[in-house]
Amino acid sequence: MSEASILTMHQIVKKFSGVPALKGVDLSLQRGEVVSLCGENGSGKSTLMKVLCGVHPHGSYEGEIRYKGEVLKASNIADTEKLGIAMIHQELTLVKELSVLENLFLGAEISQRGILDYAQMYVETGKLLKRVKLDISPDTRVGELGVGQQQLVEIAKALGKNAEILILDEPSAPLTESETEVLLDIVKQLREEKVSCVYISHKLNEVKEISDRICVIRDGEHIATRDASEISTNDIISMMVGREMTQLFPREDHDIGEVILEVGPVTAWQSKHRHLKQLNDVSFQLRRGEILGIAGLVGSGRTELMQCLFGSYEGRYEAKIKLNGKDVNIRNIREAIKLGIAMVPEDRKRHGIIPIMGVGQNISLAHLDAYCEIPSVLNQALENSEIETSIERLKVKTASSLQPIKSLSGGNQQKAVLAKLLLLKPEILILDEPTRGIDVGAKYEIYKLMFQLVKNGISIIMVSSELPEVLGISDRVLVMHEGHLKGDLVNDNLSQKQVMDCALA
């Protein structure tokens, strides 16, 4: 280890139920260096960092970790945090019922003679919030914040621990562009303060901008570590997926048929501020075999429009809907599914899966009636057969169908959610942020699946915050802004500038 090195991980092997997740991975980190860790979902990135942080304690893995020249033998997260290693996990760990202040100092409260010093904690909270450019009160309940703001609170919490090594696992996945800029500025500032960072992200433009070195792992194996200046985005992708990908958006010709869905006008009111409109007289059409993209800034009403169509919007709304030329009244999710409408939700953790249940149970959950040849008697052989077929069809990486779905990577969880909905054989499939937090290889597979579905006559509505994705996949693009439909654009060499000009008009 060089004098500047703060960490080396040598030949790390980690197995789950005998199945190797890490197969002898090496990683080193210098003081004040940003190393990005890249790989497909399920490649072992998060597992490697959990080994480092003590989530997987010493003795549960093979290999050696040296921190500041000493062998690291952590039993838990508390051990590594005391040593100056902090991790911002992909899944938020905040307590939403508590205030921002209470979350920042949970387990590390400042006290004087056994009495909590709220005045000092209030001052320190203000400093941390200013550091992550969050203009909110320390007394704000975390549950009232948006997902992006909650992620910045997570970052503030890690900064408050005075970490010498900070691990960021997909920190920008829920962030807007402006919030992401704040995050990258924070990482750059930490580098100047000689804090070392391991940055895990599927957004390769961020990886290239922020990294000193880039480490790629694939299927639990260390593929290469290169200086960021010496490796291209295409090189990273090729190493991640094990093959060259010349086209990120695999467009395929498909026929677009008659109008299958007529929506609108739709008007919705905010669930908290019931006098304010969330959607204002939005109308659109969808054709059979069409991929309809919906673009717009965060908060423009994209997700709320889809929730009204799917019967899951929590506030009051009025919507006129015609399906196959007939007026329908969708009051809840069950009615939407009966009509052939299925939806992959934006927040798959909260609304798409049951974390403690197995992968197979999650896939078959919405289709159980089909396995009951006798009322209330489940044909488990038929159920298991369809589960295995679905897992194979969508290439879900799992040790078995019994493995808890929470242990899968984000991309494989998303594939399982898609598998569940495809068993319903929908006519219309709504995908709300279908590729958020998943790698380029998994994205490519989902895009290919989307084109297979539209070739079979299924119509798809895709909401995405990534404009290149919207333009790369959609036949037509709806542009939303502040609850209004601002544009209905045919995607004939449509540019990002045209969409943004429409969104901000």
ABEGO torsion letter per residue (X at the ends): XBAABABBBBGBBBBBGGBBABBGBBBBBBBGBBBBBBEBBGAGAAAAAAAAAGABBBGABBEBBBBGGBBBBBABAAAAAAAGBBBBBABBABBAABBAAAAAABGABBBBGGBBBAAAAAAAAAAAAAAAGBBBBAABBAAABBAAAAAAAAAAAAAAAGBABBBBBGAAAABBAAAAAAAAAAAAAAAAAGBBBBBBBABAAAAAAABABBBBBBGGBBABBBBAAABBAAAAAAAAAGBBBABABBBBBBBBBBBABBBOBBBBBBAABAABBABBGBBBBBBBGBBBBBBEBBGAGAAAAAAAAAGABABBBBBBBBBGGBBBBBABAAAAAAAGBBBBBABAAAAABBAABBAAAAAAAAAAAAABABBGBBBAAAAAAAAAAAAAAAGBBBABAABBAAABBAAAAAAAAAAAAAAAGBABBBBBGAABGBBAAAAAAAAAAAAAAAAAGBBBBBBBABAAAAAAABABBBBBBGGBBABBBBBBGBBAAAAAAAAAX
